[in-house]
Amino acid sequence: MSKRILVLSGTPKTQSFSTALADTYAESAQLNHEVRLFRITDMVFDPDLSEGYSQGQPLEPDLQDFQQALE
C-alpha cells in the first residue's frame, strides 16, 4: 500500500549529515511511495516577522506550498 510521505530537511547547511539522511530517506521511500522533500535551504521566504505577531504577514509561495503539503 503506497503512502504519502513529507520529508523536511530543516538544517540551513546544504552539506550536513542530516541533509544526507533526508535525501537518502526520500530517495529510498520514492521507490514505493509518494514523497515530497522540502529543504529549508531551497525555500525562499522572509524569516523575520518585522511586525511580530500583532499583524499578519502573508506567506510566500514556498511556504504556501509547504503548508498545502502538510494538509
C-alpha positions in Angstrom: 0.0 0.0 0.0 1.5 3.3 -1.1 1.7 6.1 1.4 2.2 9.9 1.1 5.3 11.0 2.9 6.6 14.5 3.6 10.2 15.0 4.4 11.6 18.3 5.8 15.3 19.0 5.9 15.4 21.8 8.4 19.1 22.5 8.6 20.5 25.6 7.0 23.5 23.7 5.8 23.5 22.2 2.4 26.3 19.8 3.2 25.4 18.1 6.5 24.7 14.7 7.9 21.0 15.5 8.5 20.7 16.7 4.9 22.2 13.5 3.6 19.8 11.5 5.8 16.8 13.4 4.5 17.9 13.0 0.9 18.6 9.3 1.3 15.4 8.6 3.1 13.3 10.4 0.4 15.2 8.7 -2.4 14.6 5.2 -0.9 10.9 5.9 0.0 10.2 7.1 -3.6 10.6 3.5 -4.7 7.2 2.6 -3.2 5.6 5.8 -2.0 4.6 9.3 -3.0 7.3 11.6 -1.4 7.6 15.4 -1.1 11.0 16.6 0.0 11.4 20.2 1.3 14.8 21.7 2.1 14.8 24.9 4.2 17.9 25.9 2.2 15.9 25.8 -1.1 12.9 27.7 0.2 12.6 31.4 -0.3 10.9 33.3 2.5 11.5 36.1 5.0 12.0 34.6 8.4 11.8 38.0 10.1 8.4 38.8 11.5 9.1 42.6 11.4 5.6 43.3 12.9 5.8 40.4 15.4 2.6 38.5 15.9 0.5 41.7 16.1 0.0 41.9 12.4 -0.4 39.2 9.8 2.3 38.5 7.3 1.3 36.8 4.0 3.0 33.5 3.3 5.5 33.4 0.4 4.8 30.8 -2.3 7.3 28.3 -0.9 5.7 28.4 2.5 2.2 28.1 0.9 3.4 25.0 -1.0 4.8 23.5 2.2 1.6 24.3 4.1 -0.5 22.6 1.4 1.7 19.5 1.5 1.2 19.3 5.3 -2.6 19.3 4.9 
